[in-house]
């Protein structure tokens, strides 16, 4: 079946699904395959649960007039998403970066939704499967799409740009993330800049934080839109405060590192002519979720939960910010950082050394990598289970607590044990 024909079926309801556990009525089911599953086997089940059609790539499962056989289901999903993107002819904003891209995406969506019917990437659907699904979630009534792109290897951002064909782009920053796949910070810069290459080649517009020398250097020949100079950082304790058009804004985001994320959202809002009142409302009412710099009060404790992800750059920023917060009895709980390759021990050692140099009352390190560092910090645990077995001896009471680690550590589980 040609993409044009499949697209005609898709536009009957503008629905696609890839998981029969969450199938929707009148959807098109794409039978994706992975290392431990074969979606082809669930095509009939998808139809029984209400799907109009199922797309498979193994002939033995093509035994129904509502089952569409293609050469490769994933490639077909990606081609359909790109075809849909071209047919929609709606502005698409793409963003990537080592840190802060999801928060920035949510802030941009909060601002633009004050004026437009927007659609933004949900959760972490930011890869070669998630991006097509997000694009195919856009309907004719949506006016702007905000697409987050993630990557841990070279050429991934370039590929996602070829599917999305963004009109605008923004890279939050370049840090020490996914070093195992990128090889070095220089590799990170090269990989993330694949978005710049697409935008420059196709004469699309680029939002640029002029205080970031790398962004300025990489986009000097581009159609750039710089951050509004009137956006002024005021301080943080613990929430970021700023001035915008002589008005003081108090956000619900902690950490000075979030100032540039807010500034990006304001600048993009201004570009799309969102009113200053709408921008201020959007920034002040946005509340982070999903373990991203959430502040949680439990009993006599105040917890900063930042356990969605971690890399050396974001870990350093979080620690320095927590150090600057005026509070008594500050406790830090850090979990391992993943995907650092050969630099893993060095980077964990560096974070441990930083902890010792800062003004914390207690530091708790969790994970195999942190357990290997040489340090005077005596509360080290080789795993989360090891931590749990000793939780009663940690004295996590009447304190301000920062919890941060990579997603795989799932340190948010500690919150339930703190009273």
ROSE-317164 format. One line per field, with one value per residue (C-alpha): residue in one letter; x, y, z. Coordinates in pm, whole numbers, m for minus. Each point is the difference from the previous one (the first is absolute). Example, Ala and Ser with C-alpha at 12.3 -4.5 7.8 and 13.67 -1.06 7.14 Angstrom:
resn	[a_s]
c1	[1230_137]
c2	[m450_344]
c3	[780_m66]
***
This chain:
resn	[x_x_x_x_x_x_x_x_x_x_x_x_x_x_x_x_x_x_x_x_x_x_x_x_x_x_x_x_x_x_x_x_x_x_x_x_x_x_x_x_x_x_x_x_x_x_x_x_x_x_x_x_x_x_x_x_x_x_x_x_x_x_x_x_x_x_x_x_x_x_x_x_x_x_x_x_x_x_x_x_x_x_x_x_x_x_x_x_x_x_x_x_x_x_x_x_x_x_x_x_x_x_x_x_x_x_x_x_x_x_x_x_x_x_x_x_x_x_x_x_x_x_x_x_x_x_x_x_x_x_x_x_x_x_x_x_x_x_x_x_x_x_x_x_x_x_x_x_x_x_x_x_x_x_x_x_x_x_x_x_x_x_x_x_x_x_x_x_x_x_x_x_x_x_x_x_x_x_x_x_x_x_x_x_x_x_x_x_x_x_x_x_x_x_x_x_x_x_x_x_x_x_x_x_x_x_x_x_x_x_x_x_x_x_x_x_x_x_x_x_x_x_x_x_x_x_x_x_x_x_x_x_x_x_x_x_x_x_x_x_x_x_x_x_x_x_x_x_x_x_x_x_x_x_x_x_x_x_x_x_x_x_x_x_x_x_x_x_x_x_x_x_x_x_x_x_x_x_x_x_x_x_x_x_x_x_x_x_x_x_x_x_x_x_x_x_x_x_x_x_x_x_x_x_x_x_x_x_x_x_x_x_x_x_x_x_x_x_x_x_x_x_x_x_x_x_x_x_x_x_x_x_x_x_x_x_x_x_x_x_x_x_x_x_x_x_x_x_x_x_x_x_x_x_x_x_x_x_x_x_x_x_x_x_x_x_x_x_x_x_x_x_x_x_x_x_x_x_x_x_x_x_x_x_x_x_x_x_x_x_x_x_x_x_x_x_x_x_x_x_x_x_x_x_x_x_x_x_x_x_x_x_x_x_x_x_x_x_x]
c1	[0_128_46_m266_m253_95_m24_m354_m91_181_m184_m333_73_360_84_297_97_289_m105_m309_m19_m104_m179_m258_m313_36_379_264_222_367_154_347_269_268_260_m255_m329_m161_m297_m107_m132_m247_m157_m315_m32_25_m289_m206_53_m125_279_m122_322_326_332_233_320_m18_m220_m118_m193_m162_m315_m271_m122_59_364_242_327_306_374_86_m253_235_113_m364_m92_282_m91_m366_100_208_m277_m246_238_14_m375_m71_213_4_302_217_245_267_231_278_291_193_m204_m333_m163_m313_m51_59_m247_m262_64_m25_m324_m135_77_m120_m318_m108_m75_15_m131_334_122_322_195_m144_233_320_m134_304_168_m37_m334_m127_53_m209_m273_m1_m24_m286_m177_m30_m341_m118_m126_346_177_357_199_280_221_270_289_228_310_286_186_110_m239_m312_m91_64_m238_m270_30_m48_m330_m116_134_m25_m58_169_259_162_282_m6_370_291_108_145_m290_7_379_0_m174_147_358_71_m149_122_m199_m307_36_40_m302_m238_108_m150_m316_185_123_m358_m125_289_m22_m373_12_m222_4_211_m60_334_108_264_172_92_310_m44_m354_113_300_m197_m278_192_m107_m358_m334_25_m236_183_m143_m177_261_m264_m33_202_101_m83_83_m107_m105_m102_m213_136_m101_44_m104_m184_m124_53_m219_132_m76_28_6_m54_339_304_358_169_51_m373_27_113_m286_m248_170_m30_m373_m52_197_m192_m328_91_92_m344_m166_m130_m96_234_m288_m38_374_16_m302_149_334_m149_m254_225_77_259_m102_147_282_147_106_m318_m23_m179_m77_m28_m27_285_195_14_119_131_m71_207_19_m115_352_356_332_315_m114_m349_129_254_m261_m247_261_123_m356_m87_314_m115_m347_m33_m115_108_77_68_29_98_m93_167_m45_227_22_m30_131_334_219_369_m43_m241_234_167_m333_m138_323_m33_m356_104_287_m242_m232_285_89_m353_m190_m225_m82_m14_73_m133_132_m189_105_287_184_m21_98_338_105_270_m162_m41_m375_m76_m361_38_m235_63_m367_m343_m80_314_m121_m346_147_173_m257_m84_358_11_m191_m195_m209_m58_217_18_80_119_m58_161_107_m40_m338_119_68_m366_93_m353_m74_183_m270_m248_246_53_m239]
c2	[0_345_263_214_m281_m69_371_4_m271_182_329_m169_34_129_m283_m237_m244_m239_m178_m223_61_358_m41_264_m51_72_27_m144_m247_m9_m336_108_m251_9_m224_m175_44_m32_228_m201_m264_249_128_m208_101_367_m41_m184_287_260_89_60_m122_m163_48_m303_m101_m380_m167_m282_255_165_m210_264_270_254_m105_195_m168_225_m59_158_124_249_155_25_175_248_66_48_252_199_m9_124_276_126_m20_190_300_118_160_m248_99_m263_m2_m214_42_m177_139_171_m86_m153_286_250_m183_13_370_81_m195_180_338_m70_m170_337_97_m311_m354_m175_m356_m90_m322_m200_m150_m125_m85_166_m277_m170_m147_273_288_m160_m85_361_136_m237_129_340_68_272_208_24_324_m61_m315_m13_m304_m114_m201_m223_m187_m203_m64_199_48_m49_370_32_m289_143_335_m175_m139_316_266_270_366_113_m153_50_m184_51_m69_m236_m203_m328_m226_m341_10_m376_55_336_m66_345_343_93_m297_128_341_m157_m228_260_247_m230_200_319_m161_m73_346_176_m211_61_366_m59_219_m71_126_78_71_264_m72_m347_44_m338_84_335_m150_m285_226_308_m54_m86_175_56_136_98_m6_318_216_136_m338_39_m261_109_m297_m337_m112_m260_110_194_366_232_334_26_333_153_m268_m242_m365_m278_m340_m345_m115_m39_64_282_m246_30_372_m61_m248_266_265_m227_m47_375_80_m255_128_354_m114_m152_312_m146_290_90_m76_m344_m66_99_m215_m298_22_55_m281_m269_m266_m272_m364_m346_29_308_252_m56_138_m239_61_m311_35_222_m49_202_m207_114_m300_10_m370_m10_6_103_63_176_341_m11_m161_279_269_m159_m30_358_128_m202_132_359_m53_149_m290_m201_m371_m60_m365_m120_m343_m75_m302_m124_179_m236_m12_165_m271_11_332_m146_m39_336_183_m168_84_362_23_m162_252_283_m124_3_357_134_80_m300_m157_m348_m169_m344_m173_m287_m238_m212_293_231_m293_m12_362_96_232_96_m36_m307_m53_m193_m274_m235_m17_137_m319_54_353_m124_m256_283_277_14_93_295_241_164_224_375_61_147_m292_m5_m331_m31_m289_m161_m140_m356_59_92_191_139_m323_149_264_m258_m99_351_119]
c3	[0_m92_270_m167_34_361_73_m133_251_282_m62_67_373_41_242_19_276_55_320_18_375_m74_m332_m97_m203_m374_22_m234_184_m103_87_107_90_267_156_220_m184_m342_m53_m305_237_148_m322_35_366_m98_m243_259_243_m245_m243_m355_m157_102_m182_0_m178_26_m260_227_208_m303_0_25_m238_279_37_m222_m98_m46_m33_336_257_169_m328_m108_326_m52_m364_92_269_m247_m260_263_106_m359_m46_322_m99_362_172_188_273_71_297_137_239_275_288_50_m331_151_247_m280_m224_274_63_m372_m17_306_m157_m355_119_140_m360_m218_m12_49_6_179_49_287_257_m156_m348_m154_m201_m340_111_231_m241_m280_253_121_m353_m75_312_m165_m149_m239_292_154_m89_123_76_259_m56_241_m144_202_m107_139_m328_m302_m294_215_15_m373_m63_227_m178_m335_129_179_m239_268_m84_322_228_337_176_376_65_m60_305_118_m90_m174_m23_m59_m334_m96_114_144_62_m348_m126_185_m165_m342_44_144_m270_m260_65_m89_m322_m107_94_m172_m316_m30_106_303_311_306_354_164_356_m67_332_m130_m215_m168_m112_m137_m181_m155_m128_m114_m362_88_22_375_262_318_351_111_178_238_174_319_255_357_219_134_348_m90_m300_m296_3_m296_m144_m328_m133_347_156_258_m74_257_m169_147_m125_220_m104_m187_m286_m73_m73_m358_m48_109_m215_m304_57_44_m316_m207_143_m101_m350_m41_142_323_228_287_239_m153_22_366_83_m182_182_344_m27_m152_261_m78_31_m64_256_m168_265_198_352_232_366_214_376_115_m322_m320_m294_m335_m220_m318_m74_m360_m142_73_m170_125_m126_150_321_51_m64_243_274_m37_1_313_166_m65_148_346_212_302_14_m367_m107_m347_m136_m334_m225_m276_m335_m298_m358_78_m151_83_182_255_297_m67_m17_313_182_m110_134_326_36_m68_274_249_m93_47_316_51_335_m143_m335_m92_m313_m161_m278_m126_m154_300_220_m179_60_250_250_364_m46_209_m99_m325_m114_m290_m101_80_192_207_74_101_238_184_m39_370_83_m241_225_m282_222_36_m304_m347_m229_m363_m179_m344_m220_m339_m101_41_371_64_314_27_186_297_46_127_272_132_270]
***
